[in-house]
Amino acid sequence: MKKFHFALAASVLSFCLAGAAHAEDLTFSLKNGTKSVLTNFYTSPVGVNEWEDDVFGKDVLNPGESMDITIADGRTVCKYDMKFEFEEGSNLDTTTDTQDLCKLGSYTIHE
């Protein structure tokens, strides 16, 4: 009987650890397909009513450049809202979009 309880406990622990490992980092390549400097990039899971910190920090994404993006927020969701802000004086307005980042390998922002 003790062997059965040990096996059951081991199975439960394995299941719990597998669930924790499911919260993987989301990674994709972001390309600036516009003629303006992309200065800020924000993400937030769909349904969250506030933007998280600027993913770029002090970096920017110049026209034609790409950057690998990693969202390591520990969540197990895939659909994220994204907000893109361009340099002051640009003729581009702030742009938003929603994507399934688990399926996304790359994303290009266009004018």
C-alpha positions as CSV (number, residue, x, y, z in Angstrom):
1,M,0.0,0.0,0.0
2,K,2.9,2.4,0.8
3,K,4.2,1.9,-2.8
4,F,0.8,2.9,-4.2
5,H,0.7,6.1,-2.1
6,F,4.3,6.9,-3.1
7,A,3.5,6.3,-6.8
8,L,0.3,8.5,-6.5
9,A,2.3,11.3,-4.8
10,A,5.0,11.1,-7.5
11,S,2.3,11.3,-10.2
12,V,0.7,14.3,-8.6
13,L,4.0,16.1,-8.2
14,S,4.9,15.4,-11.8
15,F,1.5,16.8,-12.9
16,C,2.0,20.0,-10.9
17,L,5.5,20.5,-12.2
18,A,4.3,20.0,-15.8
19,G,1.6,22.6,-15.2
20,A,4.2,25.1,-13.9
21,A,6.5,24.4,-16.9
22,H,3.6,25.3,-19.3
23,A,4.1,29.0,-18.4
24,E,6.8,29.4,-21.0
25,D,8.3,32.5,-22.4
26,L,6.7,33.9,-25.6
27,T,9.3,34.8,-28.2
28,F,8.9,36.3,-31.7
29,S,10.7,38.6,-34.1
30,L,9.4,42.1,-34.4
31,K,10.2,44.0,-37.6
32,N,9.6,47.7,-38.2
33,G,8.3,47.9,-41.8
34,T,7.5,51.6,-41.5
35,K,9.6,54.6,-42.4
36,S,9.5,55.9,-38.8
37,V,11.4,55.0,-35.7
38,L,9.4,52.7,-33.4
39,T,10.1,54.2,-29.9
40,N,7.8,52.2,-27.6
41,F,6.2,48.7,-27.7
42,Y,3.8,47.6,-25.0
43,T,2.0,44.3,-24.5
44,S,-0.7,43.2,-22.2
45,P,-2.8,40.0,-22.1
46,V,-6.2,40.4,-23.6
47,G,-8.7,41.4,-20.9
48,V,-6.1,43.3,-18.8
49,N,-7.0,46.9,-18.9
50,E,-3.5,48.4,-18.4
51,W,-0.4,48.3,-20.5
52,E,2.6,46.6,-19.0
53,D,6.1,48.2,-19.1
54,D,7.6,49.3,-22.4
55,V,9.2,46.1,-23.8
56,F,12.0,48.2,-25.5
57,G,13.2,50.0,-22.3
58,K,15.7,52.5,-23.7
59,D,16.0,50.8,-27.1
60,V,14.2,51.8,-30.3
61,L,13.5,49.9,-33.5
62,N,14.6,51.8,-36.6
63,P,12.9,51.5,-40.0
64,G,13.7,48.1,-41.6
65,E,15.2,46.7,-38.4
66,S,14.1,43.6,-36.5
67,M,14.4,42.7,-32.9
68,D,13.8,39.4,-31.0
69,I,11.1,40.0,-28.4
70,T,10.7,37.8,-25.3
71,I,7.7,38.1,-23.0
72,A,8.6,36.3,-19.8
73,D,5.7,37.3,-17.6
74,G,5.0,33.8,-16.3
75,R,1.4,33.7,-17.6
76,T,-0.1,30.8,-19.5
77,V,-2.1,32.9,-21.9
78,C,-1.4,33.3,-25.6
79,K,-3.5,36.3,-26.8
80,Y,-1.9,39.7,-26.2
81,D,-2.8,43.2,-27.1
82,M,0.1,45.2,-28.5
83,K,0.6,48.9,-28.7
84,F,3.2,50.6,-31.0
85,E,4.3,54.2,-30.5
86,F,6.4,56.1,-33.1
87,E,8.9,58.9,-32.7
88,E,7.6,62.4,-32.1
89,G,7.0,64.3,-35.4
90,S,6.3,61.1,-37.2
91,N,3.2,61.0,-39.4
92,L,2.2,57.7,-37.8
93,D,-0.4,57.4,-35.1
94,T,-0.1,55.0,-32.1
95,T,-1.2,51.6,-33.4
96,T,-2.7,48.7,-31.6
97,D,-3.3,45.0,-32.5
98,T,-4.2,41.7,-30.9
99,Q,-2.3,38.5,-31.7
100,D,-1.9,34.9,-30.5
101,L,1.8,35.1,-29.5
102,C,2.1,31.4,-29.0
103,K,1.6,30.9,-32.8
104,L,3.4,34.0,-33.9
105,G,7.0,33.5,-35.2
106,S,7.4,37.0,-36.5
107,Y,5.4,40.2,-36.7
108,T,5.9,43.2,-39.0
109,I,4.4,46.6,-38.2
110,H,3.4,48.4,-41.4
111,E,2.3,52.0,-42.2
